[in-house]
Amino acid sequence: MYIYNVTSNIEDRAHDTWLHWMKTVHIPEVLATGKFLGAKMTKVLAEEGTGHTYSVQYTVASKEILDSYYLEDAPKLRLEGQKLFADQLISFRTELEVVDEFFVHRNTATHHLFTYGTLQEKEVQLGVFSRVLGGYDDTLHGHRISDIKVAGLYPTLEPTQNPKDKIHGKVYVLTDDELKKADFYEGDAYERIEVGLRSGKKAWVYLAR
């Protein structure tokens, strides 16, 4: 995961017009390229010199996707801002690589979900739960990955009753609402059952019907 950070200083006389343009035109156009997962706009509170300073952070799944944005979309989008605000705006850009993420578990998050497939992907989590989940490793014994895939694409597990068969996965703690979102994501092709994990915890897991 990477963050494409754009820091801009806009002069007082153009501030209101620029801010409205950023919120209603520019940021939506950047996201409409399909390259980014989301964006966050912040204002720098410790002002130095004149004008107002803002930072917009766009999250992107990979450096390759970011490079394709530079090549295919950035020149046109930057040119529009230069035409509108010319010498009233100064911007500089930095790239950040997300090394790790840490989260405070919500008190209302009580459902443990054992995952072994696409729900471990950050892009999927952002789409389903609107956040990246913090989880822990655990193991499910007596199951193996089935040779049959759902819709010919998606993995599922099958019970074997053999304790030597095991699946290493990731467990996430979800709220009631997030568990419903996970059910909706998995769809009618999967059913959610409760299993016991190596850690001794009970967790939900999705198996093909």
Secondary structure, 3 states (H helix, E strand, C coil): CEEEEEEEEECHHHHHHHHHHHHHHHHHHHHHCCCCCEEEEEECCCCCCCCEEEEEEEEECCHHHHHHHHHHCHHHHHHHHHHHHHHHEEEEEEEEECCCCCCCCCCCCCEEEEECCHHHCHHHHHHHHCCCCCEEEEEEECEEECCCCECCCECCEEECCCCCCEEEEEEEEECHHHHHHHHHHHCCCEEEEEEECCCCCEEEEEEEC
